[in-house]
Amino acid sequence: MTKRAYALERRGNVSQMHLARRGEITPEMLYVAEQERVDPAWVRDQLAAGKLVIPANIMHQTLEPMAVGLGTRCKVNANIGNSSVTSNIDQELFKLDTAIRYGADTVMDLSTGGDIPRIRQAIIEASSVAIGTVPIYEAVSKVEDVVELTHADLLAVIQAQAEQGVDYMTIHCGILRRMLPDAKQRVTGIVSRGGSLMARWMQAHDQENPFYTQYDEILEICQRYDVTLSLGDSLRPGCLADACDDAQYGELEVLGDLCRRAWAKDVQVMIEGPGHVPMHLIQENVQRQQELCDGAPFYVLGPLVTDIGAGYDHITSAIGGALAAWFGVSMLCYVTPKEHLGLPDADDVRTGIVAHKIAAHAADIARGLPGARDRDDAMARARFGFDWDAQFDLALDGDRAREYRKEHAPISEDGDNVRYCSMCGPRYCSMKISRELWEGEVKEKVGEKAPCLHGAKDQR
C-alpha cells in the first residue's frame, strides 16, 4: 500500500518525522540522501530529531523531494502569486517555471486575489518542487474584513490546502495579545501581512490568536497529509531600528515552545526568521533561534542588511543571506528587486533566485559540505581553458552568461573558441598570457625576436 493510500484509508500519521521515529527509511529519505551525498540513516536520524525536514505532502504527486536542515545544501525559496489587482494563472505558471529553471528549491504561492484555490491547484500540479502557502491570505479573501473570520473558517482553509497537496504552510501562531504593546513601539510596526491581520483580529475580538488556541487541531491536519509547519515570524523586524527587540525575541520564544509541541505529535517544523537585521547582529539572531528552538531548521527572509536598497534589495538580502547561512540558516527566502515596491514579474523572479542561489552556494562552500566546491573548481578549469560552453553550463545563470558573451564575442570561423573576451582583448588577457608562459610560447618568441642588447653596445 502506498503512503498516500494508507493515509486516505486510515487517516494516521504519515509524516516523514513519524516514519523516521519508527526506524523507517522512506523513498523520500533515500532520494534526499542521494542528492545530498549523505547516508540515508543520517537523514532518518536527523528527521527523527527535528533537525531536518522533508516537505512532502502525500497528495503532491509531481514532487521531487528535498531536505531543509544543517548538513544539507542551503536551500532557496521563491515567492510567487498574484495580487488582488494583477496577474493570472498563466503568469503565475510562467513565474513557477522561471523559478524552478533558475534553481528554486521551493516555491510559495502567496496569491491574494482571484480564484486562489484554482491558481494553487495549477501550481501544485505543475511543480516538481515543494509548494508552500500562507493560509491566512486565502481565508481573508473570503470575507470583507479579517475580523469576520471564525476559528472554523481558518481550520477549513488549512484542511482544504492540505488536501490539495500543499507541502508546507506558514502559520502565524506565535504572535500573542501580550506582544502587541511591544510592536506598537516600533518604527515600522508589524510588517508581516499575516501577523498584522492576526493582530487586528485579536484586537477586535479581545481574544487570543486563534492559530495559537487551535494549534492541536492544526497539528492533526499536518499529521494526516504530512504538511510541514513553517512557524511564521509575525513580528520580524521591518527595518534595522526594530531588529532584535522584545517583540521579535518574545515571539521567537513562543515559536520554540510550539516547535516542541509539534515534535511531540511527530509533525515536521521549520522556524521563520527576520527580516531586516544589520550585519553585526545576524549571528546573534541565528544563535538565539538555535537555542530557543532546539536546532530546528531556520528559514529566513534575507535578512536585509540595510534599509536604503530600494530597487536593489535582492542584493541587500543576498548579503545578509550569505552570512546567515554561514552561521547556520538552512533556507533563504529570496527577495527580488521589486521588494517594497511592487509585485515581481518573471524577470524579477529570475534575478532574485540567482542572487540568493549565489548566497546559499557561497555558504555551502564555507560550511565545507561534501562536493560544494566541485562546480567552482570545474568553472575555474573551464575559464583557464577558454571553454566557453562549459562555463555557460556551469554558471548559475548560464543563459545570462551566454547573452553577455554574445554581445561582444570575437567569433572565429570555426566557432567561439577565441581565447579572450572583450574585457581585455588578446593582448591584455592574463589567462592567455599565463597559458603562453607555461606552454613555452613566450620563451620561443623572445629568443627569435628580442634584440641582443650586448651586441648593440659593442656596435656603438
N, C-alpha and C positions, 0 to 999 in steps of 0.2 A: 504494500500500500504506500502511495506517495505521501510526502509530508502534507501536501495540500488536501488530499482525500482524507487523511487522518484527522486533520483539523476540522474539516467541514462535517465529518461524521460524528466526532466525539467532542469537539469544542474544547480540547485540552490545551495545555501549554505547549506550544511548538516552537518557542523562541530558541535561537541559537544558544543563548546562555543556559536555558533549561536542559537542552540536549547535551551541551558540554559538561554540565554538572552531573549528568548521568553517565559520563565517561564516553559518550559517542563522538566520533569524528565524522561529521556530515559531509556531503558532497561540496557544500559551500566552503567548509573549512579546508578541504583538500584543494579546492580551486585557489583559495586565497594563499595557502602555503606555497603553491607552485608559483604564483605571481610574485610573491614577496621573497622567495628563496629561503624559506624557513621550514622548520619541522612541523608537520601537521599537529603533532602532540602539543607543541608550544602554542599554536593557535588555539587549540581546545582549552588549554590551561589558562591562557590569558582571557579568553571569553568567560570561562567559569569564574575568574577572579574579578571580572568587570573592567579590566584594563584595556579590553579590545571589544569593538562591536562590529558586527556584520549586518548592516541594514538590509534585510531581505524578506520583505513581506511575501507570504506564501502565495498571494494572488498575483504577484508581478511575474508573469511568465517569460518575459523577454530579458530578464535581469542577468547580467554577468556580475557575480558577487565581488565585493571588495571590502577591505577591513579598514577601520579607523582606530588608531591607537599607537602608542610608542612601540618602537621595534619594527614598525612597518613604514612605508613611504608616507610622508606628509601629503595629505590629500587636499584637493581644491574643489570647493563648491561654487557653482554659478547660479545666480538668481535670475529667473525669467518670470514671465507672467504679465498679463495685461493690466490696464487700469480701467477705471470707470469711463475714461474719455478717449482711450486709444488702444489699438492693437486688436488682433483677431486670432483665430485658431491657426491659420496658415502662417502668420507672422511668428507666433509662438513656437510652432514646429520648426520653423527655419532657425529661430534662436537656439532651440534644443539641438538641432543638427550641428550648428556652428559651435556650440559649447562642447559637444562631445568630440567633434573633429579636432578641436584645438586642446583637448586634454582634460576636460572637466571630469572629475571622479564621481560627483553627484550633482544633481540639478534640483533646485527648489522652484516649485510653481507658486508664485506669490500673487496670482490673479485676484483682482478685487472687483471686477465688473463683468457684465455679460453672463453667459451660461457657464459658470465656473466648473460645475461637475463635468460638463461635456468637454471643456478645454482640458481639464485634468485627465480625463479618460484617454483622450487622444495622445497626450504627452506620455502617459504611462505605457500605452500600447506601443509607442514608437521608441521608447527609451531602453537602452541596454545598461544604463547606469541607474543607481538608486535615486528615487524621486522623493523629495521632501515637501512638506506643506506647512502652513500656519493656519490651523483650523478656524481661529477666531475671525479670519478675513471672510471666509465663506459664511460663517454664522451671521456676521454683521450685515452682509449683503442681502440677507433675507428679511431684514427689518428696517424701519425708518431710523431707529436710534438704538445704540447698543444697550441702553437701559431696558429695552423691551425683551431682551433675551432671558430665557429661563434656564435653569440647570439642565432640564431635559433637552432643550434646544442645542446646547453645547455638546452634550454626550451624543446626540443624534448625528451631528456633523462628524464627530470623531469616528463613530461607528461606520458611517457611510464611506468616509475616506479610507478607512482600513479595509472595507470590503472591496473597494476599487483597486487596491494594491499599493497604496502609499507606503513607502519603506520606512520613513521616519517623519516625525511631526514635532514642530516647535510648539510647546505648550507653556503658556505664561502663567505658571502656577507658583512662582516664588515671590511675587510681589504681594505683600500683605498690607492691610489697612494701616498698621502702625508705622509703615515706612513712608507714607505719603508726606508727612511733615518734613522729613529729611529731603525728599525730592523737591519740595517747594523752595528750598534754599538754593537750588542750583541756578547756574547761568542759563542753561538750556532745558531745564525741567526733565520730563520723561520723553526721550527721543524714540523709544521703541513704539511702533504703532500698536502692537498687541498690548504692550504694557500700559500705554495711555488709555486704550479702550477699557481695559480691566479696571484701571484706576477710576475712570468715570462711572463704571458700573457699581463699584464698591461705594463710591461717594453718594451716588443717587439712592442706593438701596440701604445704605448704612449696614452692610453685611460684609463678611469675609469673601475673599476671592473664590468664586465657585470652582475654578480649576483646582484650587487647593483643597476645598472641602470635599470634592468628588474624586480625589486622586485615586482612591482604591478602585473605583469603577473604571477609571481610565486605564489603570494597570490591567484590569481584566480583559479589556478590549485588546490591549497590546499583546497579552499572552495568547489570545486566540488566533491572531494573524501574524505574530512576530513583527510588530511595529516597534522600532527603536524610538525611545523618547529623547528628544533634544530639549533639555530643560532650558527655557528661554531666559535670557538676561534682560528682563523688562527695564531694569534700572542701570543699564550700561551707560557710561558717560558719553555724552554727545559733543563734548569739547574738552580740551586739555584741562581747563579750570575745574571740571567736575570729576576728573579721574581719581580713583582710589578714595572716594568719600564714603561716609557712613551708609548712604543709600546703596551704593554698589556692593560694598562688602557685607552689609547686612543681608541683602538678598542672597549673596553667594553662600552664606551660612545656611540659609533655608534650603537652597538647592542641594547642598551636601546632605542634609537630612532626607530630602526627597529622593536623592540618588540611592541612599542606603535602603529606603523603603521599597524602591523599585527592585533592587537586587534581592531583597528578601522574598520577592514574588517571581524571581528569575526573569525580569524584564531588562532588556538592554538599555543603557543610558549614555548619552553624551551631555556635556555641560557647555552651554554657550557663554561666550565672554565678550569683552569690550572690542570695539568701541573706539574712542579717541583716548590715547594714552601717550604721554611723552616718552621718548626712548629710554630714559634712565629709570622708568618705573615699570617697564614691560616685564622684566624678570621677576619683580616683586609680585605682579599680577599672576604670573604663571605658577610661581611657588605657592602663593596663597590658595589658588584653586586646587593644586595637587594635594595640599594639606587638608583643606576643608572637605574635599570630595574624594578622598582616598584613592587618588590616582586614576579616576575616571577620565576617558578621553576628553580633551579640551578642544573646543571648536570656536574660533574667534572671527569676528568681523574686523579685518585689518590686523592689529589696531592702527588707526591713522595717527601719525606722529606729529602732525601739525594741522592747524585749522585753516590755513590760508592757501590750500592747494586746489581751490575750485577749478574744475576743468582738467585737473591732473591728479585727482585723488586716487586713481589707480596706482600712482607712484608713491604717494604718501602712505597708502595702505600696504603696498608691497614691501616697503622698507620696514614697517612695523611687523608685517607678517613673517619676514625672513628671521628677524630677531626672536619673535615669539616662538616660531617653530624650532629654532635652535635651542631655546630654553625649555621646550617640552610640549608645545602645542601640537595636536595631532591632525587638525584640519583647518584650512583657511577658507573663509568665505570671501570670494572676490569682491572688489569694488571696481566700478567702471569709471571712465572719465565723466560720466553724467551724474555721478553721486552728488546729492544735494541739489541737483539742477533739473533733472527730468528723467523720463522713462528711457532706459537704454535700448538702442536698436541692435541689430545683429553685429555690426562692426564694433560697437562698444563692448558687446559680449566677448568678441574675439580679443580685443585689446585687454580687457580685464582678466580674462583667463590666462593669456600668455604672461602678463606681468606677475600674476600670482603663482603660476607654474614655475617661473624663474625663482621666485622667493622660496617656494617649497623645495625645489630641487637643490638650491644652494644650502638649505638647512639639512637636507638628507646627506649631502656630502660632509658637512661639518659634523654631523652625528655619526658618521662612519658606517652607514648602512651598507650591507653587502651589495656590491655592484653599483653603488650610487654614482661612482665616477667613471664607469665604463664608457658611457656615451660621450663624456667630455674628452676622455683620452682618445677615443676614436675621432672626434672632431678635430683635435689637435693634429693627429696624423694626417687627416684629410686636408687640413689647411696647409700643412707644410708640403704635402704632395700636390697641391693645387687641384685636388679632386673636387670640383665644384658640385657635381651631382651628389656625392657622398655628403658634402656639407649641407646641402638642402635637405637630404633625407634625415640627417641627424639633428637639425635645428628644431627647436620647439615650434616655431612657425616657419617651416620651410617654404611655404607659399610666399610669404613676405620677403624672405631672403632671396628667393628666385626673382621676385619682382625688382628688388633693388639692384641685383646683379645685372639684370637685363637692361636696365635704364641706360647704363654706360659701359656695357661689356664690350671689350675688344675681341670680336669673333674672328677666328681664323677660318680658312676654307674647310677644314675638317672638323669643325665644331668648336665648342667652348673649352679648349684645352690650353688657353693662354695663361702663362704663369705670372700673372699680376692682375691687379684691379685698377680702377680709375682713381683710387685714393693716392697711390704712389707712382703708378706707371711702371714701365720696365726698368728705368734707371735707378729709382729710389726704393724699390721693393726689397725690404730687409730679408724676407724669407728667400727670395730669388738669389740675393747676394749670398746668403748663408749656404744655400744648396750648392752654388758655384764654388764656394770656398772648399767644401768637403768633397766635391766632385773633381777637384784639381783644375777647374777651368781657369780660375784667376791666375794660378801659378803659370800655366801654359801661356796665357796671353801676355803676362808681364815678361816672360822670357823671350817672346817673339817681338814685342813692340816697344818695350821700355827703352829709353835712351841710355847709353852707357856713360854715366857721369864721369868716370875715371878717364875714359878716352877723350871726352870733350875737354877736360882740364889739360891733358898733355898737348892737345892740338893748339891750345891757346899759347 
